[in-house]
């Protein structure tokens, strides 16, 4: 199933400067693995040593934060849009 992934600018060096990528995945964890296959090195930027999404990155499926869904086990359907959004902090 094709899922549209919106890649933030700092990670586009892994995607040949593409802001959008299409992947086949049934969950966020499968999506991260699919991204690593097509864009080697990106998983280390998305996940910590235990494989969990890094704290400063937020994943949204159709504008819903995965932390309020099933985290990395959030199911994906054909046509879903996943946004990877770096956290912003100010002072």
Backbone bond lengths (Angstrom), bond angles and torsions (degrees), N, CA, C in turn:
res aa  C-N    CA-C-N  psi(-1)  N-CA   C-N-CA  omega(-1)  CA-C   N-CA-C  phi
1 X - - - 1.447 - - 1.522 109.20 -
2 X 1.290 117.28 131.89 1.465 121.94 -176.31 1.525 111.04 -83.00
3 X 1.320 114.49 128.42 1.460 122.67 178.50 1.525 107.30 -122.25
4 X 1.306 116.80 134.29 1.463 121.75 178.48 1.520 108.28 -89.61
5 X 1.333 116.72 128.12 1.464 121.94 -178.34 1.524 108.73 -116.12
6 X 1.337 116.18 124.61 1.459 121.62 176.90 1.521 108.06 -93.37
7 X 1.329 115.63 118.82 1.467 122.64 -174.35 1.527 109.34 -99.33
8 X 1.343 118.57 127.92 1.468 119.84 178.09 1.527 110.84 -69.65
9 X 1.303 116.11 153.40 1.465 122.37 -176.13 1.527 113.74 -50.84
10 X 1.351 120.35 -44.68 1.471 118.83 -178.43 1.538 114.37 -62.22
11 X 1.334 117.96 -21.11 1.469 121.16 -178.97 1.529 112.53 -98.78
12 X 1.310 117.66 -3.23 1.456 120.23 -176.54 1.524 113.12 -69.24
13 X 1.326 117.59 -14.69 1.473 119.35 175.31 1.531 110.45 -64.68
14 X 1.336 117.65 -21.99 1.468 121.88 177.69 1.526 112.06 -85.69
15 X 1.339 117.20 -15.04 1.466 121.99 -174.52 1.523 112.28 -112.90
16 X 1.332 116.63 22.88 1.467 121.08 -176.42 1.528 111.07 56.64
17 X 1.333 114.95 40.54 1.473 123.46 177.10 1.523 113.33 65.72
18 X 1.327 117.40 20.15 1.462 120.58 176.58 1.525 109.37 -86.23
19 X 1.334 116.63 133.41 1.459 121.87 179.04 1.525 111.78 -85.62
20 X 1.328 116.61 -17.76 1.463 121.82 -178.61 1.521 109.07 -134.56
21 X 1.329 115.39 137.52 1.467 121.90 178.13 1.520 107.64 -133.52
22 X 1.308 117.17 146.78 1.461 122.11 173.73 1.521 108.04 -105.83
23 X 1.329 116.13 132.79 1.463 121.90 179.32 1.519 109.30 -134.45
24 X 1.321 115.36 156.86 1.458 121.60 172.36 1.517 107.94 -102.77
25 X 1.337 116.55 118.18 1.466 120.74 -179.55 1.522 109.33 -160.35
26 X 1.328 115.45 148.78 1.453 121.03 179.06 1.510 113.74 -101.58
27 X 1.342 116.89 -8.57 1.471 121.57 178.87 1.526 108.01 -153.79
28 X 1.320 115.88 169.81 1.466 120.33 178.68 1.526 110.47 -63.25
29 X 1.329 118.20 -41.57 1.466 119.78 179.66 1.531 110.90 -62.58
30 X 1.330 117.63 -40.10 1.460 120.62 176.57 1.528 110.36 -67.20
31 X 1.316 116.61 -34.93 1.464 120.93 178.18 1.526 110.84 -64.00
32 X 1.312 117.06 -43.60 1.468 120.86 178.68 1.525 109.84 -60.99
33 X 1.339 117.46 -42.08 1.465 120.61 177.82 1.532 111.06 -65.47
34 X 1.332 117.23 -39.68 1.469 121.15 178.66 1.525 110.44 -65.40
35 X 1.327 116.70 -38.65 1.469 120.15 177.35 1.526 110.29 -63.63
36 X 1.321 116.86 -41.43 1.465 120.58 179.42 1.532 111.02 -63.09
37 X 1.327 117.10 -37.41 1.458 121.09 178.82 1.527 110.93 -64.72
38 X 1.327 116.65 -44.35 1.463 119.56 -176.82 1.531 112.89 -87.31
39 X 1.326 117.06 -21.06 1.475 121.53 -178.28 1.533 108.91 -134.26
40 X 1.334 117.80 74.78 1.469 121.07 -175.49 1.533 113.12 -51.83
41 X 1.334 114.88 133.35 1.454 121.43 178.42 1.509 114.41 99.39
42 X 1.334 117.80 -14.68 1.462 120.01 -175.91 1.535 112.07 -73.04
43 X 1.329 117.36 -30.95 1.468 120.07 -177.79 1.527 111.82 -61.30
44 X 1.317 117.50 -37.31 1.466 120.79 179.30 1.527 110.91 -64.22
45 X 1.313 117.46 -26.39 1.470 121.34 177.66 1.527 111.50 -83.75
46 X 1.345 115.96 -26.05 1.462 120.55 -177.95 1.525 113.05 -88.76
47 X 1.344 116.73 -32.19 1.462 121.21 -172.25 1.522 111.92 -124.69
48 X 1.339 114.79 152.54 1.467 119.55 175.80 1.528 109.23 -83.74
49 X 1.331 116.54 -172.77 1.457 122.00 -176.34 1.525 113.04 -62.06
50 X 1.330 117.34 -27.14 1.462 120.56 -179.38 1.528 112.18 -87.20
51 X 1.339 117.19 -3.84 1.457 120.76 179.44 1.521 114.45 93.23
52 X 1.323 116.70 -0.88 1.470 120.91 178.63 1.531 109.63 -82.93
53 X 1.330 116.68 149.29 1.474 118.40 177.24 1.528 110.74 -57.03
54 X 1.306 116.05 140.28 1.470 120.49 179.19 1.523 110.07 -61.92
55 X 1.322 115.17 147.16 1.473 121.18 -174.70 1.520 113.08 -62.26
56 X 1.326 117.28 -29.63 1.457 120.03 -176.47 1.529 113.11 -88.72
57 X 1.337 117.57 5.06 1.458 121.54 175.70 1.518 109.95 -114.08
58 X 1.306 115.58 139.67 1.458 121.00 175.54 1.520 108.72 -116.81
59 X 1.321 116.18 136.44 1.461 122.32 176.91 1.520 108.04 -109.99
60 X 1.320 115.68 132.91 1.464 121.59 179.16 1.525 108.25 -124.73
61 X 1.324 116.36 135.78 1.454 122.39 173.12 1.516 106.65 -111.27
62 X 1.318 115.71 114.41 1.470 120.58 -177.05 1.529 111.17 49.78
63 X 1.324 116.30 46.13 1.471 125.19 177.12 1.524 114.37 73.26
64 X 1.335 118.38 7.38 1.472 121.95 177.25 1.523 109.36 -103.47
65 X 1.317 117.69 126.44 1.459 123.31 179.47 1.526 109.52 -66.23
66 X 1.336 117.57 126.83 1.472 120.22 -177.47 1.524 112.18 -64.52
67 X 1.329 117.65 -19.89 1.476 119.58 177.99 1.521 111.16 -65.49
68 X 1.322 116.87 -22.03 1.466 121.30 178.93 1.525 111.23 -101.50
69 X 1.316 116.72 3.20 1.456 122.10 176.16 1.532 106.62 -110.33
70 X 1.316 118.68 -121.57 1.472 121.95 -180.00 1.518 112.04 -114.00
71 X 1.341 116.59 30.98 1.465 121.43 -178.20 1.524 110.86 50.32
72 X 1.328 118.21 -132.71 1.459 120.04 -175.82 1.524 112.79 -72.03
73 X 1.314 117.94 -11.20 1.464 121.02 176.27 1.530 111.38 -92.41
74 X 1.322 117.69 7.62 1.463 121.62 176.45 1.520 108.76 -57.65
75 X 1.325 116.08 125.47 1.465 121.65 -178.50 1.524 110.84 -72.20
76 X 1.324 114.68 144.04 1.459 121.48 176.85 1.520 109.10 -116.63
77 X 1.323 115.41 145.77 1.459 121.74 178.03 1.515 109.49 -121.47
78 X 1.315 115.30 160.35 1.449 121.19 178.16 1.526 109.89 -54.09
79 X 1.329 116.77 128.92 1.459 121.22 178.81 1.517 114.74 91.55
80 X 1.336 118.66 -5.41 1.466 120.72 177.88 1.524 110.17 -64.05
81 X 1.325 114.87 154.76 1.457 121.43 175.98 1.524 108.80 -118.23
82 X 1.331 115.98 123.93 1.454 121.63 179.53 1.534 107.62 -110.28
83 X 1.317 115.32 125.79 1.466 121.05 176.91 1.514 108.75 -108.24
84 X 1.319 115.90 133.34 1.466 122.15 173.76 1.519 105.33 -106.51
85 X 1.332 115.62 116.39 1.467 119.97 -172.93 1.532 109.89 -123.36
86 X 1.327 117.06 118.59 1.467 119.41 175.29 1.538 109.37 -67.61
87 X 1.322 115.75 138.91 1.465 120.69 177.28 1.524 109.02 -66.83
88 X 1.317 115.55 145.28 1.462 120.88 179.97 1.524 107.43 -116.60
89 X 1.326 115.63 131.92 1.454 120.21 178.53 1.527 108.03 -128.15
90 X 1.267 115.01 150.39 1.463 119.17 179.90 1.520 110.34 -135.98
91 X 1.273 114.75 171.55 1.446 116.65 -177.85 1.480 113.26 -144.87
